[in-house]
Amino acid sequence: MQAGIDFRKTHDLDTLAQSVLPCFPTLRPLLTALGAWTAWGVAYRYPGEDEPEPEPDAEELSGALDVIAQLDAALRSHAPPPAKDAGKA
């Protein structure tokens, strides 16, 4: 809960993205892509509920992985530094 946001359970990536936008407005270009991916996560998890979504093609998946890598790097840059003795047992 780094940004002080309490999330409810949801599979809707757009809802989650909208929740964090006020805290990370510079990430808007990366976060707006997430909404289109919600169907990818639930269409195959709950088969038979609706018409199946078309599977993403290689280009869509490659683009998604690129956005995920950029988002990961951006969010890690906002993370607090690790504790000095975190690696010691």
N, C-alpha and C positions, 0 to 999 in steps of 0.2 A: 504494500500500500504506500509506495514511494510518494505519490502525488496527493495522498489523502483522499483517494476516490474509492468508495465502496461499490463493488460491482455486484449486480444480481446475476443469477445464472441465465445465460442466453447463448444461443449458437449464432446470433446475428452479429456478424463482424462490423457492419456499419454502425449498429448501436454502440458497440464497444469503442469504435473509433471516435464517434461523436462524444462519448464520455470523456475521453482524454484530450480532445482538441483544445479545450480551454487552458489546460496546463502546458500543452506542447503545440502551440499554434504554428510553429515553423515546420511541423511534420505534416501539415495539411496535404501537400501533394502526395505523400506516401500513404497516408491514412485513407484518402478518398478511394484508393484502389481496392481496399479491403471489402467493401460492400458487395462487389461483384463476385467475391469468392464464397460467400455464405452458402450459396446453392451447392458448391463443390463439397462442402463439409457435411451437409445434411442429406443430399439427394441419395447418396449411396449408403448412408447410415440407417435410413428409414425407408427401405425399398417398398414399393407398392402403395405408398400414401398418395402420391400425385404422379402425374406424367414424369417420367425420368428426364432429368436435365441432360443435355448433350455433354459428353465428356469434353474437358478442355483439351485443345490440341497442344502439340509440342511448343508452339510459339507462345501460347497463353501461359503454359506452365513455366517456360523459361523466363518470361516477363515477371511472373509472380515470384519466382525464386530470386530474381534480381531486386525486386521491391522489398522482399523479406530481408535480404542481406543488407540493403540500405537502411531499413527500419531498425534492424538489429544494431548496426553500427551507431545510428543516431541515438537510440535509447541507451546504449551502453555509455555513450559520452555524457549522458545525464545522470548516470548511476553514481552513488557515493563511492569513494575509494575503498578498497578492501581493508579490513582491520589488519594492523601490522602483524599480529600473531595468528592470523587466520589459517596459515599453512602448518603451524606447529602442533604436534600432538602431545 
